[in-house]
Amino acid sequence: MNFDDAYANGDYIEGAQTYPPKWEEAAYEWRSVENAVGRARLNLSYGESERERFDLFYPDSGKPKGLMVFVHGGYWLAFDNKSWSHLAAGATACGWAVAMPSYTLAPDARISQITTQIARAIEAAAKAISGPIVLTGHSAGGHLVARMRCSDVALSVADRLQNIVPISPLSDLRPLMQTKMNDDFRLDMVEACAESPLLAKSLRDVPTHVWVGANERPAFLDQARWLADGWEDAKLTIAPARHHFDVIDDLADEGSALISALL
């Protein structure tokens, strides 16, 4: 198997190059409005490094029902939290606050270090918002939120976790050792196993619903199925007519099945 091809998403999505600018534009417009009306707190720090920042969005009225955290993807190599602000719209419309963190990218950080950063980001956001916490993330972000269920990850607010929805997650990192991306990941077998949610030896008791698009690459369908099968209590939804880049769109829709599964 050519693992570089197996995990290449953009090569198999029509108009793939148009998605990042569309994401950025939609995120900027939505974030600007929310900030202007006082429903956003931007660039909050959760650590010392430049990228250890998160944005926090509030519902339009009343005390938040709880906190949703969205962790972005990009193979731990690309993007930051600013491209996804509009995806908070579904949860805020339902009365939840939403935190969106950035994190240090590879090769400046190893994946294990990024996992620790995300735990700190969740803890920092949880100080601002009381109540239950739900976690979701896409692709590499799906991996990172799945890791929060693993007992080896220190997470002081773990008792507040109500639900985890990894979207198109990378659950077993061992195949990525066979890609050119590993020049930046620097995964060895020890870290690949330790950072693979599928291989976790002990799990927190948190409901988990794995979500993946029906039109995704076979490797990502496999990764999602592996996690849902490996975590016996996990649910699996294969979203019809969705590929790796548009599977997250329904986070912006308060009436979507994805938001219902999450909240």
Secondary structure, 3 states (H helix, E strand, C coil): CCHHHHCCCHHHCCCHHHHHHHHHHHHHHHHHHHHHCCCEEEEEECCCCCCCEEEEECCCCCCCCCEEEEECCCCCCCCCHHHCHHHHHHHHHCCCEEEEECCCCCCCCCHHHHHHHHHHHHHHHHHHCCCCEEEEEECHHHHHHHHCCECCCCCCCHHHEEEEEEECCCCCCHHHHHCCCHHHHCCCHHHHHHCCHHHCCCECCCCEEEEEECCCCHHHHHHHHHHHHHCCCCEEEEECCCCCCCCCHHHHCCCCHHHHHHC
